[in-house]
Amino acid sequence: MYSLKRHLSRNLLLTLILAMPILLLGLYQGIELLTRDFVASRLQHDADSLISALYLDQDSQWAVQNDRLPAIYHRIGSGHYFGVSADQGLLRSRSLFDKHITIQPLQPGQSRLEYQNNGAEEHWLSLSLAISKQGQTLTLWVAEDIGPLEQSRSRFLLLATGGILLLIAALLAIQYRQLQLGFAPLAAMPEAIRQLRTQGQALDREKLPSETAPLVDEISRLIQQLGQRVERSRHALGNLAHEMKRPLQGLRSWLDTLPESQRAEGLKQLTALQHLLERELKRSAIVGPAMPGRMLHAAEDLPPLLTLMGRIHSGIHLDSHYDPDLVLALERDDLLELLGNLLDNGCKHARSQVALTLSTNNDGLTILIDDDGAGVSDTELGSITMRGVRLDEHSEGHGLGLAICKDIADSYGGELGFARSSLGGLRARVFLPWPI
């Protein structure tokens, strides 16, 4: 099993982590391009100003009209520099002061934009271009220190990285919340399925996501199919028991024609078979129609059971103590079979009275059935639930009922025990924990 929420969150986190370097790289390249274009445009404007400021002095040397250039070129170490390479020599801006530059000659019409490092102090972006003025070829070099811009860019990228990390955290939180809201209808499914299992309530598809419709339909079909199978099995057993009555009566009539020595063993086996058939017919009458997954409603299900026991054992007075509003979150069919067998056993051995008590607590259900019969000895109490062991060899039955009761109790992780009753006979005590 794996958590779908955790799986989706992990996939989103991995996607964002992989996307973050790509986003940062794209952001870096974009800022780099914008910075380069912005500075290059400014350098081009300064180069145009420099071209217009150049003139030949009286000594036929190239000079610059300072009033036609920005003052920043006259301030030492300002970060804005120019140089002009001509046949007569190199003309430098005052801002260069003692900085060394090398201007590579270019042909007229050529230009070059490049990064240059001036030691560890400054990082320049320079524009070189060749012009022809007054019959001479000049190579102009204009540069700007972009170190401050790069520092600003680094700070921006650092802030952007922090912002992206916060955005990732926010997206994860939003996705987690959305997953909680999206999976909220699924949280109701276990309770809905439990009610389907214990109460037989159909799943309400309107309250569940449409994506779960195939699962809901399959669960409903499975429950319905199981109910139909149980019902068919019980009908088949009941029909078999009814159909075998007539052949058994004919067999008994035939046994009556045999000599006494041959008749006794046959009658014994025939009687055993008749008791098994009667037990199955009684079981069908006790449980009624199969309702797998339905809870037992005391006010609805117990009175018919007690009435049936009163008809079968007309000389026994049945006392019952339970809350009429009691609804037991256990299988109705199993509980009716359990109660029916225990009540039938108590009525068989009682003199005149059987008492049924149902009580519940946070742990589970406790069933007490007391009779005023002769009871059993202490040595027999431990062997009562063994299959085939009977409480009274003179009463009808073959000891299967109590063994089946123990099987039902064991299937729920419960307990079936016996003790002396306050009525004078036997007390059967069953504890069934609530299903998880």
HELIX and SHEET records of a PDB file:
HELIX    1   1 LEU A    4  ALA A   53  1                                  50    
HELIX    2   2 ASN A   66  ARG A   68  5                                   3    
HELIX    3   3 ALA A   71  HIS A   74  5                                   4    
HELIX    4   4 ARG A   94  LEU A   96  5                                   3    
HELIX    5   5 GLY A  147  ALA A  187  1                                  41    
HELIX    6   6 MET A  189  THR A  198  1                                  10    
HELIX    7   7 ARG A  205  LYS A  207  5                                   3    
HELIX    8   8 SER A  210  THR A  212  5                                   3    
HELIX    9   9 ALA A  213  ASP A  256  1                                  44    
HELIX   10  10 GLU A  260  VAL A  287  1                                  28    
HELIX   11  11 ALA A  298  ILE A  312  1                                  15    
HELIX   12  12 ARG A  332  HIS A  349  1                                  18    
HELIX   13  13 ASP A  378  LEU A  381  1                                   4    
HELIX   14  14 LEU A  400  SER A  411  1                                  12    
SHEET    1   A 2 LEU A  54  LEU A  56  0                                        
SHEET    2   A 2 TRP A  62  VAL A  64 -1                                        
SHEET    1   B 5 GLY A  89  ARG A  92  0                                        
SHEET    2   B 5 HIS A  80  ALA A  86 -1                                        
SHEET    3   B 5 GLN A 136  ASP A 145 -1                                        
SHEET    4   B 5 GLU A 122  LYS A 133 -1                                        
SHEET    5   B 5 SER A 111  ASN A 118 -1                                        
SHEET    1   C 2 MET A 295  HIS A 297  0                                        
SHEET    2   C 2 VAL A 327  GLU A 331 -1                                        
SHEET    1   D 5 HIS A 317  HIS A 321  0                                        
SHEET    2   D 5 GLN A 353  THR A 360  1                                        
SHEET    3   D 5 GLY A 364  ASP A 371 -1                                        
SHEET    4   D 5 LEU A 426  PRO A 433 -1                                        
SHEET    5   D 5 GLU A 415  ARG A 420 -1                                        
END                                                                             
